[in-house]
Amino acid sequence: MTKHTVVTRLIEYGMNIYAISKLVGTSRRVLEKTYAHILDDFVEREIEKTRERRLKHQFNITEVPDIKRASSNIITFPKRKTI
């Protein structure tokens, strides 16, 4: 269980899968099969980072608005009862 946690954290921190395989003594293929879901999440986050960088560069802005965070700040009002 400790090995699984360590490998998961190393992937999340962006360490190369080949280096992880050498460090823990497991083949890259086994790691890719075992941790595929974590690797997929990591890849998605990296893609999102590049999207933000492109937008910042394209529009020369310092911060890209976070749509998810902005939508969570929307205040909803209760519906009025009709008679």
Secondary structure, DSSP 8 states (H G I E B T S, - for coil): -HHHHHHHHHHHTT--HHHHHHHHT--HHHHHHHTHHHHHHHHHHHHHHHHHHHHHHHHT-S----HHHHHHT----------
